Structure formats: structure tokens, C-alpha cells
Amino acid sequence: MDEIGLFAGTRGRQVAGRFTLIPARAFDYGTTEQRETWRGLVSTMEASLRLHRHRPGTLTGLDEYLTRKSNGEWAGGSVGATPRRLAVVGAGLLWCGCAQAA
């Protein structure tokens, strides 16, 4: 990643010098421990969202759906963007009755 696209060439090296690249991979969801880790991440990010009339635990209750929808990837541009997208998707599912919250 650090030698292609945004970080290519002279200008790219200047840009790259201002950041630290942190390699990350998708969260696994196969074992109980992996599901608990994902659920904890969803819960933590849900707690940081400021949503009107939001019932705590709503998104955490949709953790299985959210991991499928996101492919277990939390950062898709910015760390904050994905939780907001998941919140919108989760809220939409609850609104239409397509999913049940915990």
C-alpha cells in the first residue's frame, strides 16, 4: 500500500511521511472468543454514537448481521465512518422489522 496510489512518487512519499500505516485485517467471527471480540467492538463504538432516541444494545444485538454486512472490516476509509454506516443499516432494519434487537 505504501508504494502505490496515494503514496506513490515524490509527492506520495511526502504524504506517507506524515502518517503511520497500521496494517489491519478483517475480524473473524467463527469462534465464541472471536464473536465476543466483535461484539465488544460493536458495543464500544455504539456507546460512542450520539443517536436520538437510541436504545443501548440495539446494534450489539445485531452483531451477527453487522459482521456479515461489513465482512468483519471496521475501517473503510475512516474508523468513524463504518460505525455510522452500521448504525444507519441497523436502525433501518429495526424500523422495517427485518431484525430484532437483543
N, C-alpha and C positions, 0 to 999 in steps of 0.2 A: 504494500500500500504506500509506503513512504517513497517509492521511486516512480510512481505512476500518477496520472491525473493531477490533482491539485498540488502535489508535492514534487512534480517533475520540473527539471530545468533549474536555471539560476534563481528565478523568482520563487519557484516551488521550494527550493532549499531554504530560502529566506523565511517563507511561511512555515515550513516544517521546523525551523529553529525556534519558533515561538510557541511550539506545542510539544507535548509529550504524547506519543502514540501509545495507547493502552490496548493491547490485543484482548479481545473478548470473544467468547463463543456462546452459542445459544444454551439456555438452561435445559437440562434433561428433566424428564417428568416420569421416568419409568419406575423408580423405586419409591418406597414410602419416604425415605430421607430426602430424595430429590423433590418429591411433591411438597413436603413440608418446607423446604428451602424456597421453592417458587411461591408457595402460599404466604410465607413470611415476607418475601419481597413485595408481592401484591398488597399485602396488608400495610406494610410500611409506606408504600407510595400512596395507597388510598388515604391513609391518615394525613398525608401532606396536601391532598387536594382540597380546595375550598369550593365545595359544591353546595348549592342552595337546596335545602330540604333533603340532604343526603343521609341515609341511614348507615352508620358504620357497619362494616362487614358485608355490604352488598357486593362489592367487587371481589372480595376474598371468597365469597360463596360461589363466584363464577370462575374460580381459578382454573378448572379443567378446560372450560371453553376458551378462556383468555390465553392459555398456553397454546392451544391449537390455532387460534386466530393469529397469534403473534409468532408462531413457530418457536416459541421459547426465547425469542430475541427481544431484549429490553431496549436497546439503543438503536433507533432507526433514524439517525440524524442528530437528535439531542436526547439526552436521558429523560427530559421532561415531556417530550412530545408523545412518546409511546404511552405513558400512563394516562395522559389526557385522551388519546385516541381510544384506549381501552375503557376509560370511564364513559365516553360517549357511546361506544358499542354496548357496554354493559347496561347503561341506562336505557338505551333503545330496546334491548332485549327484555328488560323488566317491564318497560312501558307497553310493549306489544304482547306481553305474556308468553314470550318464547322461551324464557328461562325463569327459574325460581331462585331467589336469593336464599342464603342459609339463614 
